[in-house]
Amino acid sequence: AQAILDGIKPDERGNTGLTDDCFQHLSTIISFQHPKVRAEAVWLLATLSVSNEERLIRKLEWPKIMDLLEGDGPSPQSIAILMATLAINDDVGYRVAKDGGLDLLRSLGNTMDLQVKQEVAAAYANIALCGGEDKMKKIDIDLLISYLLAEDETLSKEALHAFYNVSLSKYDKVRGIAACAIKHLLKMCSTEPKAMMAIANLAIWCDNDDEVNQILNELKHFAETEDEERCLIASIGYNNMAQYEHTTARIKDDSVVAILEMMKGLGFSEVTREASEALDPPEEMKKRAENRGTKTKGKKSIGELFAELEKCKDSKPKATRKTLNLMAKRLVTVDERAHLMASGRIELLVSLIGNKNVGERVLDLFGLVLTKGDNADLQVIGSLQKLISEAGGIEAFLSAMQTGRTNIIKSSAAWALLGLAKDNGKFRTAVVQKGGTVVMKDLLSDPDVSVLRNVCAALAEILKAPNQKEAVKFMSNWDVSSLNGLLKLAETDEELVIALCSLIDSLVANDSKIQNMLRKGQVIPNIMKLLELWKNNNLCIASIINVITTLCRDNVRIQNDVYSPENVPLFVAWLTSTSPELQFSVTTLIGALVPKSKKRRTTFEKSGVVPALKALTKSENELVKTAAHSCLGAFS
């Protein structure tokens, strides 16, 4: 094997003996199980892949390469380099995204190794331009945001490049998932023009008025430089925003019109074209806007879509699915949800849940409408919850969870039920009264992880106030060993970790009986194992720490179970992270551990916890600042 490897390594001129025989030898080598051979093989492929990526994939086949990458031996750095290099080729990048590459990148990215992070960010950047819509939705945006905010300049720039490439994607949904990074990109605009370029492409997905104001302000600064490159970025941003109903009125503001007129007169041809289109969009631009899923004249209203749905629901399943997809694209703003309420046709949607051809689409539509949106949507969502419940939504969702023909239907029904009960004590109680907790308890033994995620999340919401007593009843009818089984599954699934922690938090809250039940059932060690396994994933860690804090509250035995001096350095690292959610969670946990133990208090004081807490008292996040002050009070 080593002789073959040496024989096809590049010479001083970079040439390789990549004949068909060599590929046959390579194919043999990558099938070997010896870790050292596998490690050498990946480094070799990483070297050979430069300018040879398409031949490597065609000759060796991507599934075989994936088997090699996922086995023992290869280092994370060599795997990340190989994936980043392969993805330079669009066709190859698509295969990487399609056949498991994004999941592998996600697992590689949660590391402390800076070089690996840099290569993972580079791989994301290359894949972003070629991955298909369905697969690119699996990009780990939270991971990329953490890279974007990193102190290391190279890593931050690689992440910025990734976001910029995502912003160029031809798929609406792919660009849409990156819009959550706008607030971070805005902070980089003054020094990184590429950040403003990404924002210019993502601006039409921004529904936050404060962020829209910031975007317009940054575009103004770019325009006022009268620099050709920066003015082009500004004009593209204005032109994009002119095509979207949420921001088009802002582009007609006198101050913006004056800036666009100024840019038209600078003599830069492309700037003039973009600025002119922003001021007076031509017909072809309106069509382009329509393709982007934005509102234009002539677009069908919600009422018209319901009329079409009524006509085709019984005999034309394809047309029915198409109409439901159009609704899903529209029902993401407060205004459109209000139109749904006004239409009085929610009963029609509920009646379609049992339709074998479109039931899954309808459930996804309800989940989307009820769970997506910021605080400005709460009143509208509350009204929708009421109307859906009155139309028999609770019964329909529970029935789909019980009798759904596929796991996708069960999962979608749980997602819809979560939305129906979210932040609404009345409907939480209604779900319990209609037997919802019994249905969901049975589904907690389902082997499908996607079902488990949404069922855990829905159950966590339903067992909140005013249903705390129902939690005790639920636990008395559920085997703790089943909970330990779910915790085992959560060792490899990020979304299940978050949903399961939320469920345990709801079960334990305000009830010492359940605290002790979980302690006796050896649940605590399994939760602590998750803490170790997911220690580099901020979202998971925040969720795990939250539930540990709830378990520790007023329970000295559990405090002794979860505390270990070995974890204190981790606490310090998390306190100094860039995640406010994680900072708040760790601060709250330390506050729960300190008062009952002088020994723990001394250990925290000597390990750097106190200085880190003092630094957080100056945090811009009010929750973190308040928690830090409260926690420091426990040390006095």
N, C-alpha and C positions, 0 to 999 in steps of 0.2 A: 504494500500500500504506500509506504514512504517513497519507494523508488518511482512509483507512478506519479505521486504528487510532485516530486522534484523534477520529473521529466516534462511537466507541462506548466511549470511556473514561468512567468514572463521573464524574458532575457533583459539585457541592459536597455534595449530599444523598446521594450514593452511588448514585443511579439510573443505569442504563445503558440504551442503546437496543438491547436485545437482542431485536430482531425476527427473524423467520425469514430476512429478507434479510441481516441482520447476520451470522447464523450461516453463511449461504452465503458471505459475504465472508470470514469467519474461516476457513472451510474452504479457501477459495482461498489465503489468506495462508499458512496452515500448510503448504501444499504447495510454497511457494517454496523454492528452494535457497540464495538469497543469505544468507550468515551474519548480516548485520546485521538483515535482515528477520526471520529465525528467532529471533534474540536478543530483538528487540522483541516478537515474537509470544508467546514464553514468559512474559515479564514481564506482558504484557497478560492472558494466560490465568490467571496466578497472581493477578492483581488481580480479575478477573471471577469466579474460582472461588468466592470467598466468597459463600455462600448460593446459588450457581448451579451447584454441582459436578455435580448429576445431569443438568441440562439440557446442560451442556458435553459430558459423556460421551455422552449420548444423541444429540445433534445432530452432534458432531464425530467420534465413535467413538474409542475408546481406542487401537486399533492405529495410527491416524493420528497421535494425540498422541505415542505412543511413538516413532514414526519421527522426529517433530520433536525430541523430547528427546534421542535418540541421535545426531542429526546435528551438523554443525559450527555454531557460532554461540552457542547458548544458554549462559549462565554456569551453573556448578554450583549457585550459590546460588539462582538463579531456578528451576532444575529441582527442587531440594529443597523450596523453598517451595511450588511448585505441587503436588508429590506429597503433601506434608503436608496441604495444604488440601483437596485432592480426597478424601483418605482419611478425612476427618471423616465423610463419608456412608458408612454401612455397605456399601451395595450397590456404591458406587464403589470403596471400599477393597478389597472382595473382587476386583473386576476388576483393580485395581492389583497385588494380590498374585498373581492368577492369570496375568496376561499379561505377565510380564517385569519388573514393577516392583521386586520384591525384588532381582533381579540388578543392576538399575540403582542401587538404593540402596546395595548392597554396594560397587559401584565408586566411587560418590560419597563414601561414608563414609571411605575411606582417603585422607584429605587432611589438610593442616595448617591449613586454613581453619576457624577456630572457628565462624563463623556457619553455614557449610555443615554442620558436624557437628551443631550444634544443631537445624537443620531436618531433618536425616536422622533424628536421634533422635525428633523430634516425629512424623515420618512413620511410623517403626516403631511408636510408641505408638498411633497412630490405626489402623494396619493390623492390629495385634495383636488387636483386638476383633472383626475381621470376616473375616480371612483363613481360607481352608479348611485343613483338617488337612494335606493333602499339600504345599501350598505354604508354609505357615507353618514347616514343618521347615527351610526354607531361610533363616530368619532368621539373620543373622550374630551369634550370641550372643557370640563373642569380641570383636567390634567393640563391641557394646553394653556388655560388661563394661569395656572400656578407657574408654568414655565415663563409665561409672558411677564409675570411679576417678579421673576427671579432676579437676584442680585448679579448673577453671572451674565455679562453682556452678550456673549455668544449664544447662550441658551435663550435669552430673551429675544434676540433678533431672529433666531430660527423659529421660535413660536410666532413672532410677528409675521414672518414670511408665510407660515402655515395659515394664519388667519387671512392674510392677504389673498392667498391662493383659494381658500374656501370662499372668499367674497367674490371670486371670479367664476365660481361654479355655474354651470348652465342650469342647475336644478334649484328651484325656489326653496324647497324644504332644507336643502343643504346650506344655502346661504342663511336661511332663517334661523337655524340652530346656532349660528355664530353671532347673531345679533346681541346675545347676552354679554359679549365681550366689549361692546361699544364703550361702556363707561370706563373700561380700563384703557382702551385704545385712545380715548380722548386725552388722557393724561400724557400720552407719548407724542401727540401731534406736533408740538413745538420743536422737537428734536428729530423726529422720524417721519418724513413725508409719506412713507409707505403706510403708516398708521392712518393718516388722513385719507389715503387712497382706498384703504379697506373700508373706512367709515363711509366714504362717498358711495361705495357699492352696497353697503349694508343699511344705509340710512332709511330706506323705505320700509324696513322691518322694525323701526323704532317707534313704539307707541307711547313712550314716556315723554311727557311735555318738557320736563327739565332737561332731559338728554337732547331732545330736538333743539331746544334753545342753545345748548352748548355746541351742538353740531353747527348750527347756523352761525354762531359766534366764531368758531374755528374756520369755517369756510370764508367768512368775512376777512379774517386775518390773512388767510392765504391769498385771497383776491387782492388785498391792499398792498401786497408786496410787489405787484406788477411783474413778478417773475413768471416766465412762460410756463415752466413745469408746474409751479404751485397754482397758477391761475387755471391751468387745464384741470387739475385735481378739483379745484373749487367749482368750476363750471360743470364738471361731470356730476359732482354732488348735488348742486342746485337742480340740474336737469333730471336726475333720478327722483328727487323729492317733488318735483313739479308733476310727476306722474302718479302720485299716491294720494288718496283722498285725505289721509291724516295730516299731510304736510303741504298739499298743493296751495291751500289758502295762504300759508306763510310765505310762499315764493311770490305771491302777488302783492305782498306788503311793499309799500313805497320804498323803504330803505333797501330791500333786497333787489327790487327792480332797478334802483339807481346803481347798485353794484354790478348787476348783469349788463346794464347799458354801458357802464364804464369799461367792463372787460371786452365787450364787443368792439370798442374803439381802440384796443391796444395793438391791433394789427397781427395777432396770432390766429392763423386760419382755423385751427381745430378749436381754440377757445371761443372764437366768434361763432362757430357752428353750434357748439354745446350751449352757449349762452342764449343764442337766438332761439333754439329749440325749447329751452326752459321758459323763455318769455312767451313763445307762441308755438306750442307743440303741433307739428304737422300730423296729417292723418296716419301716416305709417308709424309715428311715435305712439299714437293712441292705441294702435293695434299691438305694438310691442308691450305697452303697459298692460293691455288686457291679457296677454300671454303670461305676464308676470303675476297674474292673480290680483291685480289692483282694480279699483272701481273706475269704470269709464262709462260714458253715455251709451245707452243701448244695452247695458248688461241686465240680465234678468233679475227681477226682484225676488225676495224670499217667497212672496205670495205666488209669483209665476212658477217658481220651482216646485212649490207644493201642488199647484195645478197639474204640472207635468207628472209629478209623482203619483197623483191620484189616477191619471190616465194609464200609466204603464205598470203599476205595481202588481197587477194580477197576471199579466201575459207577456211582459217584456223585461226579464230579469237584467239584461245588459243595460238597457236604458234606465232602469231603476237604479242600478249601481252608479251609473254615470251621474244621475241627478243627485244622488246622495253625496257623491264626491264633490260636486259643485257646491252643495250646501256646506260641507265641511270646510271648504276653502273660504267661504263667506262668513261663517259663524264664529269668528275669532275676535270680533270687536264688540264693544258694548252696544253700539248702535244696531248691529245686525242681530244680536241676541234679543234686543228689545223688539225688533221686527218679528222675531220668532214668537215672542209672547203675544204680540198683537195679532198674529196670523190666526190664532185659535185652532191650529191644526196639529197640536202636539199629540192628540189622541191617534192621529194617523201614523205618526212615527212609532208610538208605543205598540200599535197593532201589528207593525211589521217586524217586531223583535222575534216572533215565532216563525217568520218566513225563512225557509231553509236556504234561499238564494241570497238574501240581503240582510238577514238578522245580525250577522257579525258587523256589517257596515253601520247599521243603525246604532248598535251598542257603542261602537267606537265614536260615533257622532255625539251621543249623549255624554260619553266620557270626556271628549274634547270640549264640549260646550260648558260642562259643569266644573272642570278642573283647571282649565287654562285661563289665565288672566291675573291682573294685579288687584290691589285693594279697591280700585275704582269700580270693579265689577261686582262687588259684594251685594249691592242692592238688587241688581239685575239677576244675579245668580240665585239669590234668595227667592225671588219671584218665580224663576224657572223651576226651582226645586219644588215649590208649592204646586205649580201647574202639572209637572211631571208626576208627582205623587198622586194628585187628584185624578190623573188619567190612567192610574193603575201601574205606574212605573215600578214601584217597589216590588209588587207581585211578579211583574214581567221579568225584572232583573233576577230575582231569586229563582224563578222557574228556569231561566236560561242557565243559571249556575248549576242547577240540579240536573237538568235534562239535556244540556247542550251537547250536540253531536261531536264537537271537537274541543280540544283544549283552548283554542283561540277564542271560541265563543264564551267558554267559562271565564277565561281571563278578562275578556272585554266586559262581560257582565259585572264582574267584581269591580273593575275600574269605574264603570258607570254608577254602581252602588256607592262607591267611595265618594264620588262627586255629589250624589244625592244627599248623603248624610253629612258632608263636610261642613264644619262650623255651625251645625244646626241641631240643637238638642232635641227638638220636636221630632225630626225625621229619624234621628238615631233611635229614639224610643219606639217609633213606628216600625222600624226594621226589626227590632227585638221582639215586639209584639206579634209580628207576622212570621216568627220562627227563623229569622235571618241568622242568628248565632249558631243554631243547630245545623243549618245548611253549610255554613262556612267551616264549622268544626269538622264535618265530614270531608270537606275539600282540603283540609290541612294534611291529609294523608295522600293527596294526589301526587303522582311522581313527576309531574311537569312543573319545572321551576317557574315558568312565566305565570302559571295559575297561582302558585304559592305566593309569589311576590304581591300580586294584586289582592289576593284574599287576605294576606297578613295586613296589608295597608288598610283595606276596608274594615277589617275586624278591629284594628287599632283605633280607627276613627269612631266606630259604633260603640265601643266599650268606654268611651270618655263620658264625662258628665252629660246627662244625669243618670248614667247607667253603671256606676261603679259597683253597685251590688250585683249586677249581672255578671261582672268579672269573676266574683267569688263563685257564683253558680257555674259559670263556664269552666273554671279550673277544677271544680269538684267532679265534672263529667269528662275531663280530658286527662290523658295520661302524661305525666311530666316527661316520660321517656320519649314521647312524640315530639315534645319541644326540643329535647336534646338532639333528636334526629334532624330537625330543621336547622339547628345551630351547626350541625355537621355539614349540611348542604351549603350553608351560608359561608363556609370557609373558602368557597371558590366563586361566589356570586355577589358582586357589589350591591346590586339593587335589592337582593334578598336580605342582605345584612341590614340595610337601612329600614326596610319594611318590617323585618322581624324585631329589630330593636324598638321600633315604634309600638309594635304589638305588646312586647314585654313591658314597656313603660306604662301602657294603658292598663295592663293586668295588675301591675304592682302598685300603682299610684294609690296612696291613702289606705293601704290594707296590709297590715303586718302579717296576717295569716298567709297570704300568698307569698310574701317575702320569705318566710320560714319554709313554706312548702317548696319553693324553688331552691333554697339552700340545702334542704335535706335531699332533694332530687339531683344534687350535683350539677345544677345548671350554672352556678357561679364559675367553676373552673372552665367550662366551655365558653362562657362569655369572655373570660380573661384570655383564652386562647385566641379568640377573634381579635382582641386588642393587639396581640403580638403579630398576628398574620396580616392585619390591615394597617399597621402603624404608619405606613407611608401614604395612606389614602385619607386626605383630610375629611372628606364627606363621611366616609365610613367611621373613622375614628370619632368624629363629633357625635354621631348617632350612638356608637357603643358607649362612649363616656357618659352621655346623657342617661342611658339606662342604668349604668353602674351607679351614677349619682342617685337616681331614684331608689335603687336597691339599698344603697348605703344609708339613706335618710333614717335617722333615729334607730339604727340597728347596728350596734357595736360589733356583733359577731360577723356580720357581712363586711363591715369596714375592715376588720382584721383579715378577712378572707381576700379582699381585693387589694389591700395595700402591700407593697413590696418595695424595699429601698432600691431594688434594681430598676424600678419603673420611674424613679424620681428624675433621672436625666432626660427621660422621654417627656416628662411633664414640662421640664424647662424648655425643651426643643419645641413643644407644641405651643407653649405660652409665647414664644418668640416667632411663631409662624406668621404668615401673611393672611391667614384665614380668620376673620372675626368670629365665625361660627365655632371654629375649633378653640380659639382663645377663650370664648365665653364658656364653652363646655368644660374645659380643663379648669378654669378658674372656679366654676361652680363646684366641681368635684373636690378640688383642694379645700374649698370652704366647708364641704361636708366631712372631710377626713380630719381636719385640724382640731376642732374644739374638744374632742373626746380623748385626745392622746397627746401628752406632753412630749413623748418620745418622737412621734411623727412630726410634731411642730418643730422640734429641734433639728431633725433631719432636713426638713424643708428649708429652714433658715440657713443651714450650712451649705446647701446645694445650689444656691442661685435662684431659688423660687421667688424669694421676697423681692430682689431687685427687678426680676421680670414682671412681677405684679405691680411694682411701683411704676414701671414704664407704661403699663397698660392703663394706669389712672389718667394718662394723657391721651388715650386713644380717641380717635375721631368718632368711633362707634359708641353711642351712649350706653347700650346694653353692656358692652365689654367694660367701659369705664366704671359703671355702677357696680358691676360684679367684682371688679378688682378692688374697689374701695371697701366693699363688704367683706371680701376675703381677707384683706389686710387687717381688718378689725378683729378677725378671729385669732390673729397672732398676738394681739395685745392682752 
